[in-house]
Amino acid sequence: MSTVTIVLDGKKYQAEAGEPVLKVARREGINIPALCYHEGLAAYGACRLCMVEVVAGGRPGMTTSCTLASSDGLEVKTDTEQISRIRRGLLELYLAQAPDANKIKEMAADYGVTESRFAKPREADAPEEKCVLCGLCVRVCNEAVGAGAINFIGRGPETCVNSPYMESSDKCIGCTSCADVCPTDMITITDRDGVRMVETWSRTQVQIQTCRICGADCGPVPMLDVVYRGVPNLSDELRDLCTKCRRRLKIRKFSQMSMRGH
């Protein structure tokens, strides 16, 4: 892929042609906030926090840096007063939507926002609100993992993310990818007594396979089934062993073969 030169805040940087400007900025230590961006997924531009201003080499005006492709001569401003004003307004909205998310509080504080004009009255025993509907969990489950266990439900202010019909999902493979990409730590997953409980997705339960030799957890059964399909030559003898016991068994067999050779 060809290399191009782009200008961020008056300074030149090298980038791959087509590389998202947000990715370049982060690599170069330029702070551009974002909630819905992940390098493992296609750019989405939903949260709007990564807005920047194109001043040359592209269509002038405000746009999301995660969807802005690097091209030779592109010049961008990442932190003008107008950009800061837009981000402050967005962060007020996110504070109202997810008042219990520490990540949102920290991002808002960086822009001098400590409370929101849009905050709703809450009961003392109200459940925690951390979801900002960034869509990362939905996209990683559907696009990267291919499980399709969760999606957006409802419309307008009633929109949320959950499993279909708010019932325990039989499509979840227990991979925890949704929790890994969640920027606000909203998703709760616990392992106990051979079961992985995905509390957030209507208490979806996934069985965990234990090692035949040592009893250690090997991982969720549905996820291992997916993994093993990609390893067609894996013997049945190794299939229900943890990584450590599998390694020990291979070493033992290799040693026995070496002794026979002598």
ABEGO torsion letter per residue (X at the ends): XBBBBBBBGGBBBBBBBGBBAAAAAAAAGBBBBBAABBAABBBAGAAGAABBBBABGBBBEBBBAAABBBBBGBBBBABBAAAAAAAAAAAAAAAAABAABAAAAAAAAAAGBABBAABBBBBAABBBBABAGAGAAAAAAAAAAGAGABBBBEBEAABBBBBBGGBBBAABAGAGAAAAABAAGABBBBBBGGBBBBAABGGBBBBBBBBAAAGBBAEBAAAAAAAAAABAABBAAAAABBAAAAAAAAAAAAAAAAAAAX
